[in-house]
Amino acid sequence: MLAGSVLTSEGPVRRAVLARLSGERVTTARDAAGAAAWLAARDLLSDDDSRALHAAFTLSP
């Protein structure tokens, strides 16, 4: 997970990182703390629960 305003806002660093990850699936989390919590929790969740709860962890409050 990459986080921080330098990667979530338009600018040269974001463009360079996205270019480097070309061909990979890239998504931008709306809530970085929630996204980090989801990444930590997903190994403890079933696939169905992981999919069902993803939005609860990653959408902006």
N, C-alpha and C positions, 0 to 999 in steps of 0.2 A: 504494500500500500504506500502510495506517495501522497503526502498531504501538505497543506500550507497554501497561503494565498498566492504565492509565487507560481504554484502549479494549477490553482483553480481559477485564476484570473488570466485574461488574455495578455500576452506579452511574449517576449523572446524566449524566456526559459520554458514556458509551457509549449510553445511551438517546437522548440528543439527536442523536448522530451517526447512529444507526440510524434515527431518525425522519426525519432529513434525507435519508437514502439510501433511504427507502421506495420500493418498486417496483424497486429495483436488486438484483442478486444479491450478497449479502454473506456472506462466509465468514470465520471466525476461524482464523488460523493457530495451530497448537500450538507451533511453534518459529519465532519471528520471524526469527532469523538465517537459518535454512534457507529460509524463505519469501522473504526478500530475495534469497538466492542463486538460488532457482528463478526468480524474476522476471527476474534478470539473465541467467540461462542459457537461458531458454525461447526467446529470439529466435535462439539458435544451434542449437536442436534442431528436428528434424522434428516435425510434429504428433503422430505416433505415439509418438516418443520422449518428447515433452513430457508426454503423458498417462501413459505408462508410468512415468516417473521422478518425477512429481509427489509421490507419497507418500514417496519416499525423501528428498526435500528438506524436506517440510513436517511430517511426523509427529514427535512428541517423541522425543528420543533415549532 
